[in-house]
Amino acid sequence: MAATQSSGQTVEQTQSASIDNKASAPKREAPSEDAYRLKSIQDLMSLKGKVTVITGGARGIGLALARGAAELGSNVAVLDVLDKPLEAFYDFEKELGVQARYYRTSVTDPDGLSRTIETVVKDFGRIDNCVTAAGIVHDKPFLETTWEEGARILEVNVMGTMLSAQLAAKQMRAQNTGGSIVMIASVSAGTALQTQRLNIYAASKGAVKSLCVQLAVELAPLAIRVNTVSPGFIATEMTKGLAATRPELLAVFNSPPLGRIGDRADLKGVVGYLLSDAAAYTTGTDILVTGGVHAGLL
Ligand SMILES: NC(=O)c1ccc[n+]([C@@H]2O[C@H](COP(=O)([O-])OP(=O)(O)OC[C@H]3O[C@@H](n4cnc5c(N)ncnc54)[C@H](O)[C@@H]3O)[C@@H](O)[C@H]2O)c1
């Protein structure tokens, strides 16, 4: 007899859903003697003809990652809650010869985001990759943090990531093409700094990393790879905002072992790699890009 889960879905239904995943899995390539010679690094890294969705891409890390994907040849659909992206977005089509569209939407609005993804598919025909960079930060003593502040961080950083990845993966399943999802986590998920009070923000990024590990296994039968990238301090509006209220953080941001704050360019290669076929056998992993923060102690 089928047991009922809290969702109301039965165990039998759950099992048949995972069998369906396998039934519709894209064909896998067997290992070959020659692939290492025939597939050049340049070919493997190319995203030519792909369609990449980037959340939080109107500025900051998301904008840089959208540019990186476009430089590798991908068309890009940039999603963000801001009215419009920074001017630099409009260079993509002119300079890189790809299609680039901007969609104003929130990752915390299930109906709105669902409609946006439908529009992306109408505009581009498919989705091959998804980068979840939309996020908000919280640097406040734990004992003063309110329920509402904590819930908002989790809503954007965790639920927004879940919803974006889910909608992209549903489209990849419908196409039967597989795909790659890269979620932006943070070094704070595994390292606490005495100079910052990231409490619930760090917990939200820990959740993103756990989600990645689970999805990597659950979506593997659909040939959808899922990985996280965990940046350290990167110069963006987010770190500028933190330093504006607490200027002492500027010195901290500039003191990783490599002796400087990270630049958004430091993330382009690693995310481009994870999106590409060069990472065809990489899933469920986290790549730290921190200038050594995680390896040493501040
Ligand atoms: N900058 C850093 O040092 C750093 C370090 C580790 C991790 N991160 C993570 O990298 C990601 C990007 O951060 P950033 O530094 O570029 O910050 P940012 O504030 O410059 O950019 C974040 C973008 O997300 C968008 N956004 C916020 N809420 C949204 C929502 N509900 N729906 C859609 N878009 C939304 C914002 O409008 C903004 O354009 C975040 O997830 C952040 O937590 C940043």
The ligand as an ORCA input file, in Angstrom:
! r2SCAN-3c Opt
* xyz 0 1
  N      30.347     40.395     -3.148
  C      30.816     39.462     -2.368
  O      31.849     39.648     -1.690
  C      30.152     38.108     -2.296
  C      30.815     37.073     -1.607
  C      30.224     35.825     -1.525
  C      29.004     35.600     -2.125
  N      28.377     36.603     -2.782
  C      27.087     36.301     -3.406
  O      27.146     36.619     -4.777
  C      25.848     36.974     -5.248
  C      25.922     38.316     -5.968
  O      26.337     39.297     -5.030
  P      26.916     40.716     -5.464
  O      28.088     40.983     -4.626
  O      27.010     40.799     -6.943
  O      25.736     41.647     -4.905
  P      24.913     42.806     -5.619
  O      24.048     43.351     -4.545
  O      25.820     43.725     -6.351
  O      24.047     42.010     -6.693
  C      22.986     41.171     -6.323
  C      21.924     41.287     -7.394
  O      20.833     40.442     -6.993
  C      19.649     41.141     -7.275
  N      18.541     40.658     -6.452
  C      18.375     40.797     -5.111
  N      17.206     40.277     -4.734
  C      16.622     39.781     -5.860
  C      15.384     39.145     -6.117
  N      14.495     38.902     -5.151
  N      15.116     38.762     -7.390
  C      15.987     39.012     -8.391
  N      17.160     39.641     -8.204
  C      17.470     40.020     -6.957
  C      19.971     42.594     -6.939
  O      19.041     43.499     -7.507
  C      21.368     42.721     -7.510
  O      21.360     43.125     -8.856
  C      24.941     36.997     -4.014
  O      24.257     35.772     -3.929
  C      25.921     37.113     -2.872
  O      25.401     36.593     -1.673
  C      28.920     37.851     -2.882
*
